[in-house]
Amino acid sequence: MHTRHQQKQRRLVIGLSFAFMLFHQADKLLISPLTSQIMADFNISELTDGDLNTYIELHENNPVVLEILNQKSGAESMDCCSSPCL
């Protein structure tokens, strides 16, 4: 009934969906316990944290967002490769 191509496509979609969900859950489980420490390190209030999280989710990888984060933290660079991130 289904061609081999359709079966391969179905398996690919299911595999990619599973991988996405796996990485999404891993990210949530790793970042959530560190939220309070991150807030303390950058002097971020709970309200600002919520605002930043919402804004970042809506505008991920936007240069304007990265500039706002730099200004809020007082850091010269958010690039962890150029400066130590502890």
Backbone bond lengths (Angstrom), bond angles and torsions (degrees), N, CA, C in turn:
res aa  C-N    CA-C-N  psi(-1)  N-CA   C-N-CA  omega(-1)  CA-C   N-CA-C  phi
1 M - - - 1.438 - - 1.537 110.63 -
2 H 1.334 118.36 -49.00 1.459 121.90 178.63 1.523 109.17 -100.27
3 T 1.323 115.18 142.02 1.463 118.96 178.76 1.517 109.70 -77.76
4 R 1.321 115.23 165.21 1.473 119.98 178.48 1.519 111.02 -62.04
5 H 1.324 116.25 -36.62 1.466 120.39 -179.84 1.529 110.41 -62.55
6 Q 1.321 117.47 -43.09 1.464 121.12 178.86 1.524 110.83 -64.81
7 Q 1.332 117.12 -38.81 1.461 120.52 178.75 1.525 110.70 -65.91
8 K 1.347 117.00 -40.94 1.466 120.06 178.27 1.527 110.49 -64.86
9 Q 1.340 115.95 -41.49 1.466 119.36 178.51 1.529 110.89 -62.35
10 R 1.303 116.47 -43.07 1.464 121.08 -179.92 1.523 110.03 -61.45
11 R 1.319 117.18 -45.32 1.474 120.79 179.58 1.531 110.95 -63.91
12 L 1.337 116.36 -38.79 1.461 120.32 178.72 1.527 110.89 -63.49
13 V 1.317 116.83 -45.75 1.466 121.01 -179.91 1.526 110.45 -63.15
14 I 1.301 117.02 -44.43 1.471 120.52 178.98 1.525 110.14 -64.25
15 G 1.325 117.56 -42.74 1.465 121.37 179.29 1.519 112.28 -63.45
16 L 1.341 117.42 -44.17 1.465 120.73 178.67 1.526 111.25 -66.25
17 S 1.320 116.51 -39.25 1.469 119.89 177.57 1.524 110.98 -63.13
18 F 1.319 116.43 -43.46 1.460 120.71 178.39 1.534 110.53 -62.59
19 A 1.341 116.74 -45.05 1.470 120.56 179.97 1.525 110.60 -61.85
20 F 1.333 117.57 -43.54 1.462 120.86 178.79 1.523 110.94 -60.21
21 M 1.327 116.54 -48.09 1.467 120.32 -179.17 1.533 111.17 -63.46
22 L 1.313 116.95 -38.32 1.461 120.90 178.73 1.529 110.86 -63.01
23 F 1.331 117.46 -48.23 1.463 120.81 179.96 1.527 111.46 -68.28
24 H 1.323 117.00 -35.59 1.465 120.17 178.26 1.529 110.53 -63.05
25 Q 1.321 117.17 -46.50 1.472 120.98 178.99 1.523 111.24 -65.08
26 A 1.327 117.00 -41.64 1.466 120.22 178.96 1.524 110.10 -61.26
27 D 1.329 117.44 -41.90 1.454 121.83 178.97 1.525 110.30 -62.50
28 K 1.327 117.16 -46.42 1.462 120.60 179.41 1.520 111.49 -61.13
29 L 1.313 117.01 -41.42 1.457 120.37 -177.61 1.522 112.68 -72.94
30 L 1.323 117.83 -25.76 1.463 120.68 179.14 1.523 112.28 -86.32
31 I 1.326 118.10 -39.04 1.463 121.56 -175.93 1.529 111.92 -80.03
32 S 1.305 118.67 -38.78 1.471 121.21 -176.21 1.530 113.53 -54.69
33 P 1.331 119.82 -46.22 1.473 118.38 179.21 1.531 113.64 -66.21
34 L 1.323 117.56 -20.34 1.463 120.67 -177.74 1.520 113.32 -93.09
35 T 1.325 118.04 -3.98 1.466 120.89 -174.78 1.524 112.34 -57.93
36 S 1.313 118.68 -46.15 1.465 120.29 -178.18 1.524 111.60 -64.48
37 Q 1.323 117.74 -38.31 1.460 120.60 177.94 1.532 110.95 -67.13
38 I 1.327 116.68 -41.25 1.468 120.69 177.92 1.521 109.90 -63.30
39 M 1.333 117.09 -42.69 1.462 120.63 178.96 1.529 111.05 -62.25
40 A 1.318 117.17 -40.10 1.466 120.44 179.32 1.530 111.26 -68.28
41 D 1.324 117.32 -41.88 1.463 121.47 -178.90 1.529 112.36 -62.05
42 F 1.347 116.59 -38.06 1.466 120.52 -176.09 1.529 112.71 -104.01
43 N 1.343 117.53 9.70 1.471 122.46 -179.97 1.523 111.47 52.42
44 I 1.318 116.55 52.74 1.461 122.57 -178.30 1.525 108.36 -106.48
45 S 1.339 116.22 130.23 1.463 119.97 176.28 1.527 109.22 -78.81
46 E 1.333 116.15 169.20 1.462 119.76 179.43 1.522 111.07 -64.20
47 L 1.339 117.35 -37.10 1.458 120.87 179.01 1.528 110.36 -65.52
48 T 1.326 116.24 -46.51 1.466 120.21 178.80 1.517 110.87 -63.58
49 D 1.331 117.13 -38.47 1.466 121.14 178.12 1.530 110.63 -59.88
50 G 1.323 116.89 -45.19 1.461 120.82 178.41 1.512 111.96 -64.05
51 D 1.345 115.78 -42.28 1.464 119.81 177.89 1.520 111.23 -62.18
52 L 1.328 116.50 -45.80 1.464 120.22 -179.28 1.523 111.79 -64.35
53 N 1.325 116.71 -42.70 1.469 119.37 179.56 1.522 111.38 -61.72
54 T 1.324 116.56 -43.18 1.469 120.37 178.72 1.519 110.29 -64.12
55 Y 1.329 116.58 -45.78 1.462 120.57 -177.70 1.526 111.28 -64.84
56 I 1.321 116.59 -41.00 1.463 120.61 179.98 1.520 110.59 -65.29
57 E 1.326 116.95 -42.05 1.464 119.33 179.19 1.516 111.30 -62.38
58 L 1.329 117.24 -35.09 1.459 120.46 -179.13 1.526 112.89 -79.66
59 H 1.331 116.84 -28.84 1.464 120.53 -173.28 1.525 111.64 -130.77
60 E 1.310 117.47 45.74 1.455 122.06 -176.59 1.531 111.07 -60.04
61 N 1.312 116.48 138.21 1.469 125.26 179.39 1.524 112.94 64.32
62 N 1.318 116.89 23.82 1.452 121.65 177.48 1.532 107.68 -89.49
63 P 1.334 118.83 129.11 1.471 120.55 -178.85 1.526 113.20 -57.94
64 V 1.328 117.63 -31.44 1.464 120.85 179.17 1.526 110.26 -65.48
65 V 1.324 116.97 -41.64 1.464 121.10 178.72 1.521 109.95 -62.92
66 L 1.311 116.82 -44.41 1.464 120.09 179.74 1.520 110.86 -62.21
67 E 1.326 118.10 -36.99 1.458 121.40 177.99 1.526 110.84 -66.75
68 I 1.332 117.13 -40.19 1.464 121.05 177.75 1.525 110.05 -62.51
69 L 1.316 116.41 -43.58 1.462 119.90 178.18 1.520 110.84 -62.47
70 N 1.322 117.62 -40.01 1.456 120.92 177.68 1.526 110.70 -61.86
71 Q 1.328 116.97 -43.29 1.461 120.96 -179.28 1.526 111.17 -67.26
72 K 1.337 117.64 -41.62 1.472 121.11 -179.70 1.521 111.77 -64.17
73 S 1.338 115.97 -38.53 1.457 119.06 -176.13 1.524 112.28 -86.63
74 G 1.334 116.36 -16.89 1.450 119.87 -176.05 1.509 112.14 75.45
75 A 1.319 117.00 10.23 1.465 121.81 -178.82 1.517 109.61 -84.32
76 E 1.323 114.56 150.08 1.454 119.11 176.20 1.513 111.29 -77.62
77 S 1.328 116.74 -31.41 1.453 120.37 -177.12 1.518 109.87 -146.97
78 M 1.326 116.08 140.37 1.462 120.70 175.39 1.519 110.14 -93.73
79 D 1.314 116.89 3.65 1.467 121.83 -178.11 1.525 108.71 -81.13
80 C 1.327 116.57 112.22 1.468 120.55 -177.72 1.526 112.85 -70.80
81 C 1.311 117.16 -14.05 1.466 118.99 178.56 1.520 111.41 -78.41
82 S 1.335 117.79 -26.72 1.450 120.30 -176.90 1.532 112.83 -90.85
83 S 1.329 116.64 -19.75 1.464 119.23 177.40 1.515 109.03 -143.70
84 P 1.316 117.58 151.31 1.457 119.60 -178.52 1.519 112.33 -67.24
85 C 1.307 117.14 131.93 1.458 122.24 177.05 1.530 108.09 -109.34
86 L 1.300 116.55 113.05 1.463 120.87 -179.94 1.496 110.81 -117.96
